[in-house]
Amino acid sequence: MNTMNKVHESKVIDGKIAYFRFLKGNPVDSYGQGLEEFKGMVQSDSLDTLMVVVEDDDAMFGKDMQKVWLDTGEFADQNSIIKWGVAVPNLAKQITIEYLIQGGDDAVREYDHFVSDSENEILEWCKE
């Protein structure tokens, strides 16, 4: 796991899943750093699935944060990602994240998605 100088963890699972865990207390720019790392992972490996675990209840709602979710979805769509699973801490966040990873108002994404409060449930779905 890469954890040096960042507030998220990342790794590749089963050679196909880009896994990111954003730790509590994250500044919004750490999500942007995660997006840049994800872009590099997808371009250098044969990844087709993204899994994101968000531990922070407060990190979802600002315009800057929403843009990161939408930009990640756009990149995923353009780079052969077929599944995006997100584990979030509570129902209100699940609804917001589901809306954003579906593409927001545009709601045009090609990948399948799944949002839950259970990391294990998301991981199993990503591995299917």
C-alpha positions as CSV (number, residue, x, y, z in Angstrom):
1,M,0.0,0.0,0.0
2,N,1.3,3.5,-0.8
3,T,0.8,5.8,2.2
4,M,3.8,8.1,2.1
5,N,2.9,11.8,2.3
6,K,-0.7,11.4,1.6
7,V,-4.0,10.9,3.5
8,H,-5.3,8.1,1.4
9,E,-4.2,4.5,0.8
10,S,-4.2,2.8,-2.6
11,K,-3.4,-0.5,-4.1
12,V,-4.3,-2.9,-6.9
13,I,-6.5,-5.9,-5.9
14,D,-6.5,-9.0,-8.0
15,G,-4.7,-7.2,-10.9
16,K,-7.9,-5.4,-11.9
17,I,-9.3,-3.3,-9.1
18,A,-7.9,0.1,-8.3
19,Y,-8.6,0.5,-4.6
20,F,-8.6,3.8,-2.7
21,R,-9.3,4.5,1.0
22,F,-9.7,8.1,1.9
23,L,-9.0,8.5,5.6
24,K,-10.9,10.7,8.1
25,G,-9.9,14.3,8.1
26,N,-8.9,14.5,4.5
27,P,-8.6,17.9,2.8
28,V,-10.5,18.1,-0.5
29,D,-7.2,18.3,-2.5
30,S,-6.3,14.8,-1.3
31,Y,-9.2,13.5,-3.4
32,G,-7.8,15.3,-6.4
33,Q,-4.4,13.7,-5.7
34,G,-6.2,10.3,-5.6
35,L,-7.8,11.0,-9.0
36,E,-4.3,11.8,-10.4
37,E,-2.9,8.6,-9.0
38,F,-5.9,6.6,-10.3
39,K,-5.3,8.0,-13.8
40,G,-1.7,6.8,-13.6
41,M,-2.7,3.4,-12.4
42,V,-5.3,2.9,-15.2
43,Q,-2.8,4.0,-17.9
44,S,0.0,1.7,-16.7
45,D,-2.1,-1.4,-15.7
46,S,-5.0,-3.4,-17.1
47,L,-7.5,-2.2,-14.5
48,D,-11.2,-2.2,-15.2
49,T,-12.7,-1.6,-11.8
50,L,-12.5,1.3,-9.2
51,M,-13.3,0.8,-5.5
52,V,-13.3,3.8,-3.2
53,V,-13.8,3.7,0.5
54,V,-14.6,7.1,2.2
55,E,-14.2,7.3,5.9
56,D,-15.0,10.9,6.3
57,D,-18.7,12.1,6.8
58,D,-17.9,15.7,5.9
59,A,-15.9,15.3,2.7
60,M,-18.7,15.0,0.1
61,F,-20.8,18.1,-0.4
62,G,-18.7,21.1,-1.4
63,K,-18.5,22.1,-5.1
64,D,-14.8,21.3,-5.3
65,M,-15.5,17.8,-4.0
66,Q,-18.4,17.2,-6.3
67,K,-16.2,18.2,-9.2
68,V,-13.6,15.5,-8.2
69,W,-16.3,12.8,-8.2
70,L,-17.7,13.9,-11.6
71,D,-14.2,14.2,-13.1
72,T,-13.3,10.8,-11.8
73,G,-16.5,9.3,-13.4
74,E,-15.7,11.0,-16.7
75,F,-12.1,9.7,-16.7
76,A,-13.4,6.2,-15.7
77,D,-15.9,6.2,-18.5
78,Q,-13.3,7.2,-21.1
79,N,-10.8,4.6,-19.9
80,S,-12.5,1.3,-20.0
81,I,-13.6,1.2,-16.4
82,I,-16.6,-1.2,-16.2
83,K,-17.4,-1.0,-12.5
84,W,-17.2,1.6,-9.8
85,G,-18.0,0.6,-6.2
86,V,-18.0,3.1,-3.3
87,A,-18.3,2.5,0.4
88,V,-19.5,5.5,2.3
89,P,-20.3,6.0,6.0
90,N,-24.0,6.8,5.9
91,L,-27.2,6.9,3.8
92,A,-27.3,10.6,3.1
93,K,-23.7,10.3,1.7
94,Q,-24.7,7.2,-0.3
95,I,-27.5,9.1,-2.1
96,T,-25.2,12.0,-3.0
97,I,-22.3,9.8,-4.1
98,E,-24.6,7.7,-6.2
99,Y,-25.9,10.8,-7.9
100,L,-22.4,12.0,-8.6
101,I,-20.9,8.8,-9.9
102,Q,-23.9,8.4,-12.2
103,G,-22.8,11.6,-13.8
104,G,-24.8,14.2,-11.9
105,D,-27.4,16.1,-13.9
106,D,-26.0,14.6,-17.1
107,A,-26.4,11.0,-15.7
108,V,-24.6,9.4,-18.6
109,R,-22.1,6.8,-17.5
110,E,-21.3,3.5,-19.2
111,Y,-19.9,1.7,-16.1
112,D,-21.9,-0.2,-13.5
113,H,-21.9,1.3,-10.1
114,F,-22.7,0.2,-6.5
115,V,-22.8,2.3,-3.4
116,S,-23.1,0.9,0.1
117,D,-22.0,1.4,3.7
118,S,-20.3,-2.0,3.7
119,E,-16.8,-2.2,2.4
120,N,-16.9,-6.0,2.3
121,E,-20.1,-5.9,0.2
122,I,-18.5,-3.4,-2.2
123,L,-15.3,-5.5,-2.5
124,E,-17.3,-8.7,-3.3
125,W,-19.3,-6.9,-5.9
126,C,-16.1,-5.5,-7.5
127,K,-14.6,-9.0,-7.6
128,E,-17.6,-10.5,-9.5
